[in-house]
Amino acid sequence: MSLDQLNSLKSQQQNRLEALSGQYNAFKDAKDRLSLAKESLATIPTDGEGGQEIMIPLTESLYAPGKIVDPNKILVELGAGFFVEKSAEDALKVLERKYKVVDKNTENVMSAIEVSSRNVQALNQAMQGKMMEIQAKQAGQAYRKQMEGQK
């Protein structure tokens, strides 16, 4: 392969590595949100009548006061904007299943990052070898010209 081809391949691998890193960060954020949801769900007393005052997030920085009417009826997002009412126990199970899926995806992306990183390193080494080959060829040509000039 030429140096330009190696450089192009390296660029592709670096772009892939950046995309995978973004995916990894997104999965890590999702795991953090799921963990926080599980922790929050665990703090709600399910044996009571309700009436517990809470702050309801409307955005990341905007909250409204509210009250829990029935602590054993939790709306859980299944995905794609679909919600279902579950008991607190079942809601926790859904969160745990989601966490396991995200955790597995995180592991898969991490493996892909490692492979891509090794590919970038291998391409760097191949490019260094190609540069040394080019330099040696140029040095050989210069030496040959010098020897021919002495004759």
C-alpha positions in Angstrom: 0.0 0.0 0.0 1.1 3.5 -0.7 1.6 6.0 2.1 -1.5 7.9 0.9 -3.6 4.8 1.1 -2.3 4.0 4.6 -3.0 7.6 5.6 -6.6 7.3 4.3 -7.2 4.0 6.1 -5.8 5.5 9.3 -8.1 8.5 8.9 -11.1 6.2 8.5 -10.1 4.2 11.6 -9.7 7.3 13.6 -13.1 8.6 12.6 -14.6 5.2 13.5 -12.8 5.4 16.9 -14.3 8.8 17.5 -17.8 7.6 16.6 -17.4 4.6 18.9 -16.1 6.8 21.7 -19.3 8.9 21.3 -21.4 5.7 21.5 -19.5 4.6 24.6 -20.2 7.9 26.3 -23.9 7.8 25.3 -24.2 4.2 26.8 -22.3 5.3 29.9 -24.8 8.3 30.3 -27.7 5.9 29.8 -26.3 3.5 32.5 -25.9 6.5 34.9 -29.6 7.6 34.2 -30.9 4.1 34.7 -28.9 3.7 38.0 -30.3 7.0 39.2 -33.8 5.9 38.3 -33.4 2.7 40.2 -32.1 4.6 43.2 -34.9 7.1 43.0 -37.5 4.4 42.7 -36.0 2.7 45.8 -36.6 5.8 47.9 -40.4 5.9 47.3 -42.2 4.1 50.0 -44.6 1.7 48.3 -46.5 0.6 51.4 -48.1 3.9 52.1 -51.0 5.9 50.8 -49.1 8.5 48.8 -49.1 12.2 49.3 -45.3 12.4 49.4 -44.2 15.7 47.9 -41.7 15.6 45.2 -40.1 17.9 42.5 -41.1 16.8 39.0 -38.4 17.6 36.4 -39.9 19.4 33.4 -36.4 19.9 31.8 -32.9 19.5 33.1 -33.1 22.9 34.9 -36.9 23.3 35.4 -38.9 21.5 38.1 -42.5 21.7 39.4 -43.8 20.6 42.8 -46.0 17.6 42.8 -47.4 14.8 45.0 -47.3 11.1 44.5 -50.9 9.9 44.4 -50.3 6.1 44.3 -46.7 5.1 45.1 -47.2 1.6 43.6 -48.2 2.9 40.1 -45.2 3.9 38.1 -45.0 4.9 34.5 -42.1 3.3 32.8 -40.8 4.2 29.4 -40.5 1.1 27.2 -38.8 3.0 24.4 -39.7 5.1 21.4 -42.0 7.2 23.6 -44.2 4.3 24.8 -45.0 4.2 28.4 -46.7 1.5 30.5 -48.0 1.6 34.1 -46.2 -0.9 36.3 -46.0 -1.6 40.0 -42.9 -0.3 41.7 -41.5 -3.8 41.8 -42.1 -4.5 38.1 -40.8 -1.0 37.2 -37.5 -1.9 39.0 -37.3 -5.1 37.0 -37.8 -3.2 33.7 -35.0 -0.8 34.7 -32.7 -3.7 35.6 -33.4 -5.4 32.2 -32.6 -2.1 30.4 -29.5 -1.7 32.5 -28.3 -5.2 31.5 -28.9 -4.4 27.8 -27.1 -1.1 28.0 -24.2 -2.7 29.9 -23.8 -5.4 27.3 -23.9 -2.8 24.5 -21.3 -0.8 26.4 -19.0 -3.9 26.6 -19.5 -4.5 22.8 -18.6 -0.9 22.0 -15.6 -1.1 24.3 -14.4 -4.2 22.4 -14.8 -2.4 19.1 -12.9 0.6 20.5 -10.0 -1.7 21.5 -9.9 -3.3 18.0 -10.1 0.1 16.3 -7.4 1.5 18.5 -5.1 -1.5 17.7 -5.8 -0.9 14.0 -4.8 2.7 14.3 -1.6 1.7 16.0 -0.8 -0.9 13.4 -1.4 1.6 10.6 0.9 4.1 12.4 3.6 1.4 12.4 3.0 0.5 8.8 3.2 4.2 7.9 6.5 4.5 9.8 7.8 1.4 8.0 6.8 2.9 4.7 8.5 6.2 5.5 11.7 4.4 6.4 11.5 2.4 3.2 11.1 5.6 1.2 13.9 7.3 3.0 16.2 4.3 2.5 15.3 4.2 -1.2 16.1 7.9 -1.5 19.4 7.5 0.4 20.3 4.6 -2.0 19.5 6.6 -5.0 21.6 9.5 -3.7 24.5 7.2 -3.0 24.2 5.6 -6.4 24.3 9.1 -8.0 27.3 10.1 -5.9 29.1 6.9 -6.9 28.3 7.5 -10.6 29.6 11.0 -10.3 32.9 9.8 -8.9 33.6 7.5 -11.9 
